[in-house]
Amino acid sequence: MSVPIEYNIVGGLLGLGQDILLDVLTQIKYIKDTQQIIGMCKKCFVLKNHQRFNLILQNKIDPIHPEVIITNETLISQQGASIVHIGQEEATSIVISPIITEGIVRFEGMFYQTGSVGRYFGLADSSIIFASGDQTWNNSKYKEKNVCYYSDGEIIHRNDVWKNGNIGFNDQQSIAMEVNMNADSRTLHFFIEDKQQQNFVIDIPESVRFYVFLRYQDSSFQITRFERLQSSSVRQIEGQNAFKWGTEW
């Protein structure tokens, strides 16, 4: 009968050899876990000099812990990764920290029980925290400092002109925003059901936060991804249009 010791690798993990160790690193999802393995010992540390290592890092992610900025605790509650409207019907725009100033960051989630006109999402200048009861797209205090993506797929900023071309979304459909603060023009791209949308925004502010909008009691938004990426998931697509932040569209 075989015993477990017969399957031990001489030298433990390091006995796997450089090529297999690199294959192991390929399967690891998070950059923090990759760093822990690289820092285990000198033999692991030298893997960072291998020509495959930079390619491996491109697929790693760095999770971000979301902190919901709640201005009215009788209306909004953070329950783990979910933002829940617990009060009576009232328009409520909620920003999510941390503030994003660098790197490539993806924010993703789903709405639940929002009704026909009770959901949208967007990006705001980090100086903005929306007051209870305020909407983002029709308030002169905020219009120039945020971009709103409405449930029918139209986006708006600064003036009262809605730009169509992107697709709409319903409850329990995945929505995502990806900002690239490393790009020369700092970009914001939108995704619905992981499909990149053609209208996007350039020259976004140097410091931003994501936000979501809820109106009805028991409606909610669940954050499913909030991560720093090593490389952008944005691609060149047919019909794409860039709209510049701070200008009339």
Solvent accessible surface area in square Angstrom, and as a share of the most:
residue,aa,sasa,rsa
1,M,236,1.05
2,S,59,0.38
3,V,73,0.42
4,P,112,0.71
5,I,125,0.64
6,E,113,0.51
7,Y,160,0.61
8,N,105,0.54
9,I,83,0.42
10,V,141,0.81
11,G,60,0.58
12,G,41,0.39
13,L,68,0.34
14,L,60,0.30
15,G,37,0.35
16,L,43,0.21
17,G,32,0.31
18,Q,85,0.38
19,D,92,0.47
20,I,88,0.45
21,L,9,0.05
22,L,0,0.00
23,D,68,0.35
24,V,51,0.29
25,L,0,0.00
26,T,66,0.38
27,Q,147,0.66
28,I,33,0.17
29,K,118,0.50
30,Y,72,0.27
31,I,21,0.11
32,K,128,0.54
33,D,59,0.31
34,T,1,0.00
35,Q,110,0.49
36,Q,110,0.49
37,I,33,0.17
38,I,14,0.07
39,G,57,0.55
40,M,103,0.46
41,C,46,0.28
42,K,177,0.75
43,K,141,0.60
44,C,0,0.00
45,F,101,0.42
46,V,72,0.41
47,L,1,0.01
48,K,81,0.34
49,N,112,0.57
50,H,45,0.20
51,Q,157,0.70
52,R,76,0.28
53,F,18,0.07
54,N,105,0.54
55,L,114,0.57
56,I,12,0.06
57,L,42,0.21
58,Q,88,0.39
59,N,118,0.60
60,K,3,0.01
61,I,16,0.08
62,D,48,0.25
63,P,73,0.46
64,I,23,0.12
65,H,152,0.68
66,P,17,0.11
67,E,103,0.46
68,V,11,0.06
69,I,42,0.22
70,I,57,0.29
71,T,74,0.43
72,N,45,0.23
73,E,140,0.63
74,T,103,0.60
75,L,10,0.05
76,I,6,0.03
77,S,27,0.17
78,Q,60,0.27
79,Q,102,0.45
80,G,62,0.59
81,A,44,0.34
82,S,26,0.17
83,I,0,0.00
84,V,25,0.14
85,H,0,0.00
86,I,68,0.35
87,G,10,0.09
88,Q,134,0.59
89,E,108,0.48
90,E,67,0.30
91,A,11,0.09
92,T,7,0.04
93,S,8,0.05
94,I,3,0.02
95,V,2,0.01
96,I,0,0.00
97,S,13,0.09
98,P,49,0.31
99,I,73,0.37
100,I,0,0.00
101,T,77,0.45
102,E,111,0.50
103,G,18,0.17
104,I,16,0.08
105,V,0,0.00
106,R,5,0.02
107,F,0,0.00
108,E,23,0.10
109,G,0,0.00
110,M,54,0.24
111,F,1,0.00
112,Y,61,0.23
113,Q,128,0.57
114,T,0,0.00
115,G,44,0.42
116,S,95,0.61
117,V,70,0.40
118,G,0,0.00
119,R,19,0.07
120,Y,1,0.00
121,F,0,0.00
122,G,0,0.00
123,L,0,0.00
124,A,0,0.00
125,D,32,0.17
126,S,19,0.12
127,S,79,0.51
128,I,16,0.08
129,I,81,0.41
130,F,2,0.01
131,A,46,0.36
132,S,42,0.27
133,G,31,0.29
134,D,26,0.14
135,Q,35,0.16
136,T,0,0.00
137,W,64,0.22
138,N,82,0.42
139,N,32,0.17
140,S,103,0.66
141,K,125,0.53
142,Y,13,0.05
143,K,37,0.16
144,E,96,0.43
145,K,89,0.38
146,N,3,0.02
147,V,0,0.00
148,C,0,0.00
149,Y,0,0.00
150,Y,45,0.17
151,S,13,0.09
152,D,83,0.43
153,G,1,0.01
154,E,43,0.19
155,I,0,0.00
156,I,4,0.02
157,H,3,0.01
158,R,83,0.30
159,N,28,0.14
160,D,101,0.52
161,V,66,0.38
162,W,70,0.25
163,K,53,0.23
164,N,112,0.57
165,G,38,0.37
166,N,11,0.06
167,I,81,0.41
168,G,30,0.28
169,F,4,0.02
170,N,90,0.46
171,D,40,0.21
172,Q,119,0.53
173,Q,55,0.25
174,S,17,0.11
175,I,0,0.00
176,A,1,0.01
177,M,0,0.00
178,E,2,0.01
179,V,0,0.00
180,N,28,0.14
181,M,17,0.08
182,N,103,0.53
183,A,32,0.25
184,D,154,0.80
185,S,37,0.24
186,R,63,0.23
187,T,18,0.10
188,L,0,0.00
189,H,12,0.05
190,F,0,0.00
191,F,7,0.03
192,I,2,0.01
193,E,92,0.41
194,D,103,0.54
195,K,129,0.55
196,Q,21,0.10
197,Q,6,0.03
198,Q,57,0.25
199,N,1,0.00
200,F,23,0.09
201,V,0,0.00
202,I,42,0.21
203,D,48,0.25
204,I,0,0.00
205,P,23,0.14
206,E,123,0.55
207,S,33,0.21
208,V,0,0.00
209,R,19,0.07
210,F,0,0.00
211,Y,0,0.00
212,V,0,0.00
213,F,1,0.00
214,L,0,0.00
215,R,51,0.19
216,Y,63,0.24
217,Q,82,0.36
218,D,85,0.44
219,S,0,0.00
220,S,16,0.11
221,F,0,0.00
222,Q,70,0.31
223,I,11,0.06
224,T,71,0.41
225,R,80,0.29
226,F,9,0.04
227,E,11,0.05
228,R,69,0.25
229,L,21,0.11
230,Q,74,0.33
231,S,46,0.29
232,S,30,0.19
233,S,47,0.30
234,V,36,0.21
235,R,154,0.56
236,Q,158,0.70
237,I,54,0.27
238,E,170,0.76
239,G,46,0.44
240,Q,56,0.25
241,N,65,0.33
242,A,54,0.42
243,F,37,0.15
244,K,98,0.41
245,W,27,0.09
246,G,31,0.30
247,T,52,0.30
248,E,126,0.56
249,W,32,0.11
